[in-house]
């Protein structure tokens, strides 16, 4: 009790002192004040206002499902036990928080229709004033770690329940710590979209349906025998099960809860579904087919798929692994049988918010829906949503379910009518796909430009790696000496921005053991999430040595930690042609004019190290354009308060050749093959065999990347002939497709067709025509039928004639 009282007194004292001097962080988070700072860098610079932690709060956990219900604590802030906590997200969505027995404040995250970093404010006086501020990361449920959500045991059974041979008890589990209660309610919530599509009245909505159980012990598991929903509830076909405290009224919004992933609600559908699931699903499929006929065609504005698996995995600026079919996780491709890996286009299409999915088989060839049910399919709504989110078709996850996944269940999984689905979701082949160009910085540092020019530049300072005024992309690099005793430098930080996006910086941490990522100068943690939706960018960091940044233009930046250095690869799509300048060159396919000074003149002799050094120095950034974070006295003194290119630092330009050098033998052993000159420099000048070996590996990786991204020519899908079949589903240059006819038909045209270098199939169009025997049989059948008709006609006419004769005789006798 005394500890809580002391904490409150200290907080009040800090507030009093700060307010008296006029320097308080209350409502000033992110700002540098006259005598102290409320900026995120103040902690490392040791100039924070005394109440910084009290008002500019950190939280734990920092992320959770966009469905809401996560209880997070407010770190380093003091609250009275009687405080009435209200947490307001995005300025208009409020949830009720609380203060625990230890005086720690808590907030509950709300249901949101968007992903990414969401600003929030905290009131301790029941919403009268909001004095504290922070940010919360809303996460797509499919990207959320399983420990943060309730789990459907055998989710396939849940989503096929009621189809032939699928029934029995359903089970689910959850981590009991996610719900602070002894008794819980198990509730079903449904999702629907209303209003006319692509109008302002098109809305998405989660709503409470009914409870599966009330006052259930919070023991982490629940099982039940489903029955068809009553009344109109069964009309909800997409939903999620929520576990929340029994102390709340049924269907209460934004309370602490554990949610399952959204899923197809087969298990609660009407009785008619269980009686004839295929017939029920066909009716739904036909209704969807009719709806799709009325909606605008989105296929023309989505990006084409890469031609090969190698291209798809290398084009990291525009495509990312589809978590539902990942070769790194055993290729469990439930919705794409026959595929081993799928990727999704990262960016949604501009007008319709549509998505692209591309799947590949074990040979690396694209799988097409025209050949296989497991083929690549485009999406009317991008699975991951797209800015500005909040409304269909841009709501993460759910819009995709409504328009692309439920329909797949109707047409393909619950019935056998996939032709309807693939009519509206056909695979796009790769005839329009253009590989990106790649450039790289590595080692001490060495550069390979987009057009393949390689050189070294060992200046010390901050420089422009890539600038594109037209595309509004800027990528900057900072270099520092490898050691205090060597006249060679290495890349130590990369900062980037596109248009008005968030600023992302990736840098070596102290000790050079890992990478650190900063978002708008604030250090990010990846302990909970490896993927983050940012403003104007996406960020992926599966490990502390691997970071990828993706921008809306399709530009991608990969940063890899190698032996205390940073290898930075930039990938730019074809749209950037003739728009780039900087240390990574002028991307136009012509290596002769690759190296352009910042004043526009071209390097005359790219083998002259002094001229190359002058070229590099010309790209030193201006103070006002710097994107870097200066959060230590070392950075302020070394880079911020001085010219961005250190003219006093003169590197060693040429590799010294001395057989007496103790590292000469290691250099000879390690540095073989391509890029050996760079490897030798880093060992013999940088004095580090480790960095030299890392340089060799980086060079080889870049060579492999360039090879993977080589353009591949496609002749397009080739259909089998009517009354025939084909062998071969690869349509790239050099591929052969064999065509044959069914029994009773003869092949006319080419039996084998080759995809040629001009993008056309060799040979003639293949047709299957009825064989002569078949024709004779058909003719005989026709003649026989005609003969039979003549015989029947003669008999009928003869019968009628006989009848009239008999009738005439009868009349004569009567007269």
C-alpha positions in Angstrom: 0.0 0.0 0.0 2.8 2.4 0.9 4.5 1.6 -2.4 1.5 2.6 -4.4 1.1 5.8 -2.3 4.7 6.7 -2.9 4.4 6.1 -6.7 1.4 8.4 -6.8 3.2 11.2 -4.9 6.2 10.9 -7.2 4.1 11.1 -10.3 2.2 14.2 -8.9 5.6 15.8 -7.9 6.9 15.2 -11.5 3.8 16.7 -12.9 3.9 19.7 -10.6 7.6 20.4 -11.4 7.0 20.0 -15.2 3.9 22.0 -15.3 5.5 24.8 -13.2 8.3 25.1 -15.7 6.0 24.7 -18.6 7.9 21.7 -19.9 5.6 18.7 -19.6 5.0 15.8 -22.0 1.3 15.9 -21.3 -0.1 16.1 -24.9 3.4 16.8 -26.2 4.6 13.3 -27.1 6.9 13.3 -30.0 8.0 16.9 -29.6 11.3 18.5 -28.6 10.6 21.2 -26.0 12.9 24.1 -25.1 14.5 22.6 -22.0 13.7 18.9 -22.4 12.4 16.4 -24.9 9.3 14.3 -25.3 10.7 12.7 -28.5 11.3 9.0 -28.7 15.1 9.6 -28.9 15.2 11.4 -25.5 15.9 8.2 -23.5 19.2 7.5 -25.3 20.1 11.2 -25.4 19.3 11.5 -21.7 17.3 14.7 -22.2 13.7 13.5 -21.5 11.3 15.7 -19.6 10.8 14.2 -16.1 7.2 13.1 -16.9 8.1 11.5 -20.3 7.4 7.9 -19.3 4.2 9.0 -17.5 2.6 10.5 -20.5 4.3 8.9 -23.6 3.6 5.4 -22.7 5.0 2.0 -23.7 2.7 -1.0 -23.5 2.9 -4.8 -23.2 1.9 -6.7 -25.3 2.2 -4.1 -28.1 0.1 -6.0 -30.6 -3.0 -8.2 -31.0 -5.8 -9.4 -33.3 -7.8 -6.8 -35.2 -10.8 -8.5 -33.6 -9.8 -6.9 -30.3 -10.1 -8.2 -26.8 -6.4 -8.1 -25.9 -5.6 -6.8 -22.4 -2.4 -4.8 -22.4 -0.6 -3.1 -19.5 0.6 0.5 -19.5 4.3 0.4 -18.5 6.1 2.9 -16.2 2.9 5.0 -15.6 1.3 5.4 -12.2 -2.5 5.2 -11.5 -4.6 5.5 -8.4 -6.6 2.3 -7.6 -9.8 4.3 -7.9 -8.9 5.7 -11.4 -11.5 5.1 -14.0 -9.6 4.1 -17.1 -10.9 4.8 -20.6 -8.8 4.0 -23.7 -9.6 5.8 -26.9 -8.3 4.4 -30.3 -8.0 6.4 -33.5 -9.7 9.3 -31.7 -13.2 7.7 -31.8 -13.2 4.1 -30.5 -13.3 3.8 -26.7 -12.9 0.8 -24.5 -13.1 0.5 -20.7 -9.7 -0.2 -18.9 -8.9 -0.8 -15.3 -6.3 -0.5 -12.6 -5.1 -3.7 -11.0 -4.2 -4.3 -7.4 -0.6 -3.3 -8.0 -1.6 0.1 -9.4 -0.8 -0.8 -13.0 -3.2 0.5 -15.7 -4.7 -1.8 -18.3 -6.4 -1.2 -21.7 -8.5 -3.5 -23.8 -7.9 -3.4 -27.5 -11.1 -2.8 -29.6 -12.5 -4.5 -32.7 -11.0 -2.7 -35.7 -11.4 -3.0 -39.4 -7.8 -2.2 -40.2 -4.3 -3.3 -39.5 -1.2 -1.4 -38.6 -0.1 1.0 -35.9 -3.1 2.6 -34.3 -2.7 5.7 -32.0 -4.5 5.7 -28.7 -5.0 8.0 -25.7 -5.7 7.1 -22.1 -8.0 8.9 -19.6 -7.9 8.1 -15.9 -11.0 10.2 -15.1 -13.6 8.2 -17.1 -13.1 10.1 -20.4 -13.1 13.7 -19.2 -9.4 14.3 -20.2 -7.0 12.1 -22.2 -3.5 12.9 -21.1 -1.4 9.8 -22.1 -0.6 8.6 -25.6 0.8 5.5 -27.3 0.4 3.2 -30.3 -1.1 -0.2 -30.7 -0.4 -2.7 -33.5 -3.5 -4.2 -35.0 -2.7 -7.6 -36.7 -4.4 -9.7 -39.4 -5.6 -12.8 -37.5 -3.9 -15.1 -40.1 -0.6 -13.5 -39.2 -1.1 -13.7 -35.5 0.8 -16.2 -33.4 -1.4 -19.1 -32.3 -0.7 -18.4 -28.6 -2.7 -15.1 -28.9 -5.9 -16.7 -30.2 -8.4 -19.6 -29.6 -7.7 -22.6 -31.7 -10.2 -24.7 -33.6 -9.2 -28.4 -33.2 -9.2 -29.8 -36.7 -10.4 -26.7 -38.4 -11.2 -28.6 -41.6 -13.8 -30.6 -39.7 -15.4 -27.4 -38.5 -15.6 -26.0 -42.1 -16.9 -29.2 -43.7 -19.3 -30.2 -41.0 -22.6 -31.4 -42.4 -21.1 -32.6 -45.7 -21.1 -36.3 -46.3 -19.3 -38.3 -43.6 -18.4 -35.3 -41.5 -20.0 -34.9 -38.2 -19.6 -35.6 -34.5 -18.2 -33.4 -31.7 -16.2 -30.2 -32.3 -13.5 -29.0 -30.0 -11.6 -25.8 -29.4 -8.8 -24.7 -27.0 -7.4 -21.4 -25.8 -4.7 -20.1 -23.4 -6.6 -19.3 -20.2 -4.4 -16.3 -19.5 -6.1 -14.5 -22.4 -9.3 -14.2 -20.4 -9.1 -13.0 -16.8 -12.1 -14.9 -15.4 -13.1 -18.1 -13.7 -16.2 -18.6 -15.8 -16.5 -17.8 -19.5 -19.1 -17.5 -22.2 -18.5 -19.1 -25.6 -20.1 -16.9 -28.2 -20.5 -17.1 -32.0 -20.1 -13.8 -33.9 -20.9 -13.4 -37.6 -19.6 -11.1 -40.3 -21.6 -9.6 -43.1 -21.2 -6.9 -45.7 -24.2 -4.8 -46.7 -25.0 -2.1 -49.3 -24.2 -1.9 -53.0 -20.7 -2.9 -53.8 -18.2 -0.2 -54.8 -20.5 2.6 -53.4 -20.2 4.6 -50.2 -23.0 2.5 -48.7 -20.9 -0.7 -48.9 -20.2 -1.6 -45.2 -18.7 -4.5 -43.3 -20.0 -5.5 -39.8 -19.3 -8.0 -37.1 -22.3 -8.8 -35.0 -23.1 -11.1 -32.1 -25.2 -14.2 -33.1 -25.7 -16.4 -30.0 -23.9 -18.2 -27.2 -22.8 -21.8 -27.5 -22.2 -22.0 -23.7 -22.6 -19.8 -20.7 -20.7 -19.9 -17.3 -18.3 -22.5 -18.8 -15.2 -23.1 -16.6 -12.2 -21.2 -17.9 -10.2 -24.4 -18.3 -8.9 -23.7 -21.8 -11.1 -26.2 -23.7 -14.7 -26.5 -25.0 -16.4 -29.2 -27.0 -20.0 -29.5 -28.3 -22.2 -31.3 -30.7 -23.4 -28.7 -33.2 -26.9 -28.4 -34.4 -28.4 -26.2 -37.1 -28.9 -22.6 -36.0 -32.4 -21.4 -35.3 -34.3 -18.5 -36.9 -32.2 -16.5 -39.3 -28.9 -17.0 -37.6 -27.9 -19.7 -40.1 -27.8 -17.0 -42.9 -24.4 -16.0 -41.4 -21.8 -18.1 -43.2 -18.6 -16.5 -42.0 -17.8 -15.9 -38.4 -15.6 -16.4 -35.3 -16.0 -18.0 -31.9 -15.2 -15.7 -29.0 -14.3 -16.6 -25.4 -15.0 -13.9 -22.9 -15.8 -13.5 -19.2 -19.3 -14.5 -18.1 -19.5 -11.3 -16.1 -20.3 -9.4 -19.3 -23.7 -9.2 -21.0 -24.2 -11.4 -24.1 -22.5 -9.8 -27.1 -20.9 -6.9 -25.3 -18.3 -5.2 -27.5 -14.6 -4.7 -26.8 -14.1 -6.8 -23.7 -11.1 -9.0 -22.9 -11.5 -12.1 -25.1 -9.8 -14.8 -27.1 -11.1 -15.2 -30.7 -10.7 -18.0 -33.1 -9.7 -17.3 -36.7 -12.6 -16.4 -39.0 -13.9 -19.5 -40.7 -16.7 -20.9 -42.8 -19.6 -21.7 -40.5 -20.6 -25.0 -42.0 -21.3 -26.5 -38.6 -24.2 -24.1 -37.8 -25.8 -23.8 -41.2 -29.5 -24.7 -41.7 -30.9 -28.2 -41.9 -31.2 -28.1 -45.7 -27.4 -28.0 -45.8 -27.0 -31.2 -43.9 -29.7 -32.9 -46.0 -28.1 -32.1 -49.3 -24.9 -30.1 -48.8 -23.9 -30.3 -52.5 -27.3 -29.1 -53.8 -27.4 -26.3 -51.2 -23.8 -25.3 -52.1 -24.6 -25.4 -55.9 -27.5 -22.9 -55.4 -25.1 -20.6 -53.5 -22.5 -21.0 -56.2 -25.0 -20.1 -58.9 -26.1 -17.1 -57.0 -22.5 -16.0 -56.6 -21.9 -16.6 -60.3 -24.8 -14.2 -61.1 -23.5 -11.6 -58.7 -20.0 -11.7 -60.2 -21.6 -11.2 -63.7 -22.9 -7.8 -62.4 -19.7 -6.7 -60.6 -16.9 -4.8 -62.4 -14.0 -6.8 -63.8 -10.9 -6.3 -61.7 -8.6 -8.8 -63.5 -7.1 -6.2 -65.9 -5.6 -4.1 -63.1 -3.8 -6.8 -61.1 -0.2 -7.6 -61.5 0.8 -10.7 -63.5 2.3 -13.6 -61.7 6.1 -14.4 -62.0 6.8 -17.2 -64.4 8.8 -19.4 -62.1 9.0 -20.2 -58.4 12.5 -18.8 -58.4 11.3 -15.4 -59.7 8.4 -15.4 -57.2 10.7 -15.9 -54.2 13.2 -13.4 -55.5 10.8 -10.6 -56.3 10.5 -9.6 -52.6 9.4 -6.0 -53.3 6.1 -7.1 -54.9 5.4 -10.7 -53.7 5.4 -12.4 -50.3 4.8 -16.0 -49.1 1.2 -17.0 -48.8 1.0 -18.5 -45.3 -1.5 -21.0 -46.5 1.1 -22.7 -48.8 4.7 -22.3 -47.7 7.5 -24.4 -49.0 9.5 -23.5 -45.9 6.8 -25.0 -43.7 6.2 -28.3 -45.4 4.0 -27.2 -48.3 0.7 -27.8 -46.6 -1.4 -26.4 -49.4 -5.0 -27.2 -48.5 -6.7 -25.0 -51.0 -4.0 -25.6 -53.8 -3.4 -29.4 -54.1 -0.4 -30.1 -56.4 1.3 -26.8 -55.4 4.3 -26.6 -53.2 4.5 -22.9 -52.7 2.2 -19.8 -53.3 2.9 -16.1 -53.0 0.6 -13.1 -52.9 1.1 -9.8 -54.5 1.9 -7.5 -51.6 0.0 -4.4 -52.9 -3.7 -4.4 -53.7 -4.8 -3.1 -57.0 -5.4 0.7 -57.0 -9.0 1.0 -58.0 -10.7 -2.2 -56.7 -8.4 -3.3 -53.9 -8.0 -6.7 -55.6 -5.2 -9.2 -54.9 -3.1 -11.7 -56.9 -2.1 -15.2 -55.8 0.5 -17.3 -57.7 1.2 -21.0 -57.0 3.9 -23.3 -58.2 4.6 -27.0 -58.4 7.6 -29.0 -57.5 9.3 -28.3 -60.8 9.0 -24.5 -60.2 6.3 -24.0 -62.9 3.2 -22.0 -62.3 0.1 -24.0 -61.7 -2.9 -22.7 -63.6 -6.6 -23.2 -62.9 -7.2 -24.2 -66.5 -5.1 -27.3 -65.7 -5.7 -27.9 -62.0 -8.0 -27.1 -59.1 -4.8 -26.2 -57.2 -4.0 -23.4 -59.6 -3.2 -19.7 -58.9 -6.3 -17.6 -58.3 -6.8 -13.8 -58.2 -8.9 -12.2 -55.5 -11.6 -9.6 -55.7 -10.5 -8.5 -52.3 -6.9 -8.7 -51.1 -6.6 -11.1 -48.2 -4.4 -8.6 -46.3 -6.7 -5.7 -47.0 -5.4 -2.4 -48.3 -5.2 1.2 -47.2 -7.3 3.0 -46.2 -9.0 -0.2 -44.9 -12.2 0.1 -42.8 -14.6 -0.5 -45.6 -15.1 -3.3 -48.2 -13.4 -4.5 -50.2 -10.4 -3.3 -48.2 -11.2 -4.8 -44.8 -8.3 -7.2 -44.0 -9.3 -10.8 -44.1 -13.1 -10.6 -44.1 -13.8 -9.0 -47.5 -11.6 -11.6 -49.0 -13.6 -14.3 -47.2 -16.9 -12.9 -48.4 -16.0 -12.6 -52.1 -13.2 -15.2 -52.7 -13.2 -17.9 -50.1 -16.8 -18.7 -49.3 -17.5 -18.9 -53.0 -14.7 -21.4 -53.3 -16.4 -23.5 -50.6 -19.7 -23.2 -52.5 -18.4 -24.1 -55.9 -15.3 -26.3 -55.2 -15.2 -27.7 -51.7 -18.9 -28.3 -50.8 -19.9 -29.2 -54.3 -18.1 -30.2 -57.5 -18.7 -27.1 -59.6 -15.3 -25.4 -59.8 -15.9 -24.3 -63.4 -18.1 -21.6 -62.1 -15.4 -20.4 -59.7 -12.6 -20.5 -62.2 -14.7 -18.6 -64.8 -14.4 -15.5 -62.5 -11.1 -16.4 -60.8 -8.9 -17.6 -63.7 -5.1 -17.8 -63.2 -3.2 -15.1 -64.9 -0.2 -16.4 -66.7 3.1 -14.6 -66.8 3.2 -13.1 -70.3 3.0 -9.5 -69.0 5.3 -10.1 -66.0 8.5 -8.1 -65.9 11.2 -9.0 -63.4 12.6 -6.2 -61.2 16.2 -5.0 -61.5 18.5 -5.5 -58.5 21.4 -3.6 -57.1 23.5 -4.3 -54.0 25.9 -2.8 -51.4 28.0 -5.1 -49.4 31.3 -5.5 -47.6 33.7 -2.6 -47.2 31.5 -1.3 -49.1 31.3 -2.5 -52.6 28.5 -1.7 -55.1 26.9 -3.5 -58.0 24.5 -1.2 -59.8 21.1 -2.0 -61.4 22.8 -2.2 -64.8 25.7 -4.4 -63.5 28.5 -2.0 -63.0 30.7 -2.9 -60.0 33.0 -0.7 -58.0 34.1 0.2 -54.5 33.6 3.4 -52.5 35.1 3.8 -49.1 34.0 7.2 -48.1 32.9 8.0 -44.6 29.6 9.8 -44.2 26.0 9.7 -45.3 25.1 9.2 -49.0 22.2 8.8 -51.4 22.1 5.2 -52.5 19.0 5.6 -54.7 16.8 8.7 -55.5 13.9 8.8 -57.9 12.2 12.2 -58.0 9.4 10.8 -60.3 8.6 7.9 -58.0 9.4 9.9 -54.8 11.7 7.2 -53.5 14.8 8.0 -51.4 17.2 5.4 -49.9 20.2 6.7 -48.0 23.3 4.9 -46.6 25.6 5.7 -43.7 29.2 4.4 -43.6 31.7 4.2 -40.8 35.3 2.9 -40.4 35.6 -0.9 -40.2 37.8 -0.4 -37.2 39.7 2.6 -35.7 42.9 1.5 -37.3 41.8 0.6 -40.9 41.3 3.0 -43.7 38.2 1.3 -45.0 34.6 1.8 -44.3 31.4 -0.3 -44.2 27.7 0.4 -44.4 26.3 0.8 -40.9 22.8 2.1 -41.6 20.2 2.4 -44.3 17.2 4.8 -44.1 14.4 5.0 -46.6 11.1 6.6 -47.5 8.6 6.7 -50.4 6.5 9.8 -50.9 4.9 10.6 -47.5 5.4 7.1 -46.0 6.8 6.3 -42.6 10.6 6.6 -42.4 12.3 3.2 -41.9 15.9 2.9 -40.8 17.8 -0.4 -40.5 21.1 -0.2 -38.7 23.8 -2.3 -37.0 23.3 -2.4 -33.3 26.2 -1.6 -30.9 28.7 -4.4 -31.3 27.5 -5.1 -34.8 25.9 -8.4 -33.8 22.4 -7.8 -35.1 20.2 -5.4 -37.0 18.0 -2.8 -35.4 14.9 -1.3 -37.1 13.5 2.2 -36.4 10.2 3.5 -37.4 10.1 7.3 -37.5 13.1 7.2 -35.2 11.6 4.8 -32.7 13.1 1.4 -32.2 10.8 -1.5 -33.2 10.5 -4.8 -31.4 9.8 -8.0 -33.4 9.3 -10.2 -30.4 5.6 -10.5 -31.1 5.2 -9.9 -34.8 7.5 -10.5 -37.8 5.2 -8.6 -40.3 4.1 -5.0 -39.8 1.7 -2.9 -41.9 3.1 0.7 -41.8 1.9 3.9 -43.3 3.0 3.7 -47.0 5.1 0.6 -46.5 5.2 -3.0 -45.2 8.0 -4.4 -43.1 9.1 -8.1 -42.6 11.7 -9.2 -40.2 11.6 -13.0 -39.4 15.0 -12.8 -37.6 17.2 -10.1 -36.1 19.6 -10.5 -39.1 17.0 -10.2 -41.9 14.8 -7.2 -42.7 12.7 -6.5 -45.9 10.9 -3.3 -46.6 8.2 -3.1 -49.3 6.8 0.1 -50.8 3.6 0.7 -52.8 5.6 1.3 -56.0 6.9 -2.2 -55.9 10.3 -1.2 -54.7 11.8 -3.6 -52.2 14.8 -3.2 -49.9 16.4 -6.3 -48.3 19.0 -5.8 -45.5 21.0 -8.8 -44.3 23.5 -8.9 -41.4 26.7 -10.7 -42.3 29.8 -10.9 -40.2 29.3 -7.4 -38.6 28.4 -5.8 -41.9 25.2 -5.0 -43.8 24.4 -6.4 -47.2 21.6 -4.2 -48.7 19.8 -5.2 -51.9 17.4 -2.9 -53.7 14.9 -4.3 -56.2 13.0 -1.9 -58.5 10.3 -2.7 -61.0 10.5 -1.6 -64.6 8.5 1.5 -63.9 11.7 3.0 -62.3 13.6 2.8 -65.6 15.3 6.1 -66.4 14.3 7.7 -63.1 17.1 6.7 -60.7 20.3 8.3 -59.6 22.7 7.8 -56.8 25.4 5.4 -55.8 23.4 2.4 -57.2 23.4 3.9 -60.6 21.1 5.0 -63.4 18.7 2.2 -64.1 18.2 2.2 -67.9 19.9 -1.0 -69.2 23.1 0.9 -70.2 26.1 0.4 -68.0 28.1 3.1 -69.8 26.2 5.9 -68.1 25.6 4.2 -64.8 27.8 6.4 -62.6 26.5 9.9 -62.7 27.8 12.7 -60.4 25.1 14.6 -58.4 25.7 17.5 -60.8 24.7 15.3 -63.8 28.1 14.7 -65.3 29.2 11.1 -66.0 32.2 9.3 -64.6 34.7 9.1 -67.4 37.0 6.3 -66.1 35.3 3.8 -63.9 38.6 2.1 -63.2 40.1 5.2 -61.7 39.6 4.8 -57.9 40.2 8.6 -57.3 37.4 9.5 -59.8 35.1 6.9 -58.2 35.8 8.4 -54.8 34.9 11.9 -56.1 31.7 10.4 -57.6 30.7 8.8 -54.3 31.5 12.0 -52.3 29.2 14.0 -54.6 26.3 12.0 -53.3 26.7 13.1 -49.7 23.2 14.0 -48.5 22.2 17.5 -47.4 21.3 18.1 -43.8 17.7 19.0 -44.5 17.1 15.8 -46.5 18.6 13.4 -43.9 16.3 10.5 -43.0 18.6 9.1 -40.3 18.1 9.0 -36.5 20.7 10.8 -34.4 20.1 9.4 -30.9 23.6 9.4 -29.4 26.3 12.0 -28.9 28.5 9.9 -31.2 26.1 10.1 -34.1 25.4 13.8 -33.5 29.2 14.6 -33.4 30.2 12.3 -36.2 27.4 12.9 -38.7 24.8 15.5 -37.7 27.0 18.5 -36.7 29.6 18.1 -39.5 29.6 17.9 -43.3 28.0 14.6 -44.4 31.1 13.5 -46.3 34.2 13.4 -44.1 36.9 14.9 -46.4 39.6 14.1 -43.8 39.0 10.4 -44.2 41.1 9.0 -47.1 40.7 5.3 -47.7 43.2 2.8 -49.2 42.3 2.7 -52.9 44.3 -0.3 -54.0 44.8 -3.7 -52.5 48.4 -4.1 -51.2 50.2 -7.1 -52.7 52.7 -8.4 -50.1 53.6 -12.1 -49.8 54.8 -11.3 -46.2 51.3 -10.2 -45.2 50.1 -12.7 -42.5 46.6 -12.7 -44.1 47.8 -13.3 -47.7 47.3 -17.1 -47.5 43.8 -16.7 -46.0 42.9 -14.3 -48.8 44.2 -16.7 -51.4 42.1 -19.6 -49.9 38.9 -17.7 -49.2 38.8 -15.4 -52.3 38.2 -17.5 -55.3 35.8 -17.1 -58.2 33.7 -14.1 -59.0 34.1 -11.0 -56.8 37.5 -12.1 -55.6 38.8 -8.5 -55.8 36.3 -7.3 -53.3 37.0 -10.3 -51.0 40.7 -9.6 -51.1 40.2 -5.9 -50.3 38.2 -6.7 -47.2 40.8 -9.2 -45.9 44.0 -7.3 -46.8 42.8 -3.7 -46.3 39.9 -4.3 -43.9 42.0 -6.8 -42.1 39.1 -9.2 -41.5 38.9 -12.7 -43.1 35.4 -13.0 -41.7 34.2 -9.9 -43.5 36.1 -11.1 -46.6 34.2 -14.4 -46.5 30.9 -12.6 -46.0 31.7 -10.4 -49.0 32.3 -13.5 -51.1 29.0 -14.9 -50.0 27.1 -11.7 -50.6 28.6 -11.4 -54.1 27.6 -15.0 -54.9 24.1 -14.4 -53.5 23.7 -11.4 -55.8 24.8 -13.4 -58.8 22.2 -16.1 -57.9 19.5 -13.4 -57.4 20.2 -11.9 -60.8 20.0 -15.4 -62.3 16.7 -16.1 -60.6 15.3 -12.8 -61.9 16.3 -13.3 -65.5 13.3 -12.7 -67.8 11.5 -15.8 -68.9 9.4 -16.0 -72.0 6.0 -17.6 -71.9 3.9 -18.6 -74.9 0.7 -18.7 -72.8 -1.6 -21.5 -71.9 -2.3 -24.1 -74.6 -5.7 -25.8 -74.5 -6.2 -29.4 -75.3 -8.2 -30.1 -78.5 -11.9 -30.9 -78.3 -12.3 -34.7 -78.0 -8.6 -34.9 -77.1 -6.1 -34.3 -74.3 -2.6 -32.9 -73.7 0.5 -33.9 -71.8 2.5 -31.1 -70.3 1.5 -28.0 -68.3 4.6 -25.9 -68.7 4.3 -23.0 -71.2 7.8 -21.4 -71.1 10.3 -21.1 -73.8 11.6 -24.6 -74.8 8.6 -26.4 -73.2 6.9 -29.1 -75.2 3.2 -30.0 -75.1 2.1 -33.3 -76.6 -1.5 -33.5 -77.9 -3.6 -36.6 -78.7 -7.1 -37.5 -79.5 -9.7 -39.7 -77.8 -10.5 -43.1 -79.3 -12.5 -42.8 -82.5 -10.9 -39.5 -83.5 -8.0 -38.7 -85.7 -5.5 -35.9 -85.0 -5.2 -33.1 -87.5 -2.4 -30.5 -87.1 0.6 -30.8 -84.8 0.9 -33.6 -82.2 3.8 -31.8 -80.5 4.1 -28.1 -80.1 7.1 -26.2 -78.8 7.2 -22.8 -77.1 9.5 -20.8 -79.4 11.8 -17.8 -78.7 9.3 -15.5 -80.4 6.6 -16.3 -77.8 4.6 -18.4 -80.3 3.8 -22.1 -80.3 5.3 -24.1 -83.1 3.3 -26.1 -85.6 -0.3 -25.9 -86.5 -3.5 -25.8 -84.5 -4.4 -29.3 -83.3 -7.9 -30.7 -84.0 -9.5 -34.0 -83.4 -11.8 -35.2 -86.1 -14.0 -38.3 -86.3 -12.2 -41.3 -87.9 -13.6 -42.9 -91.2 -14.9 -45.9 -89.3 -16.6 -43.6 -86.9 -18.0 -41.7 -89.9 -19.3 -44.9 -91.5 -20.9 -45.9 -88.3 -22.5 -42.6 -87.9 -23.7 -42.7 -91.6 -25.0 -46.2 -91.3 -26.9 -45.2 -88.1 -28.5 -42.3 -90.0 -29.5 -44.4 -93.0 -30.8 -47.1 -90.7 -32.9 -44.5 -88.8 -34.2 -43.1 -92.0 -35.2 -46.6 -93.3 -36.9 -47.3 -90.1 -38.9 -44.1 -90.4 -39.9 -45.0 -94.0 -41.1 -48.5 -92.9 -43.1 -47.1 -90.0 -44.6 -44.5 -92.3 -45.7 -47.1 -94.9 -47.2 -49.3 -92.1 -49.2 -46.3 -90.7 -50.4 -45.3 -94.2 -51.4 -48.9 -95.0 -53.2 -49.2 -91.7 -55.2 -45.9 -92.3 -56.1 -47.1 -95.8 -57.3 -50.4 -94.6 -59.4 -48.7 -91.9 -61.0 -46.4 -94.4 -61.9 -49.4 -96.6 -63.5 -51.2 -93.7 -65.5 -48.2 -92.7 -66.7 -47.8 -96.4 -67.8 -51.5 -96.5 -69.7 -51.1 -93.3 -71.6 -48.0 -94.6 -72.6 -49.9 -97.8 -74.0 -52.8 -95.8 -76.1 -50.5 -93.6 -77.6 -48.9 -96.7 
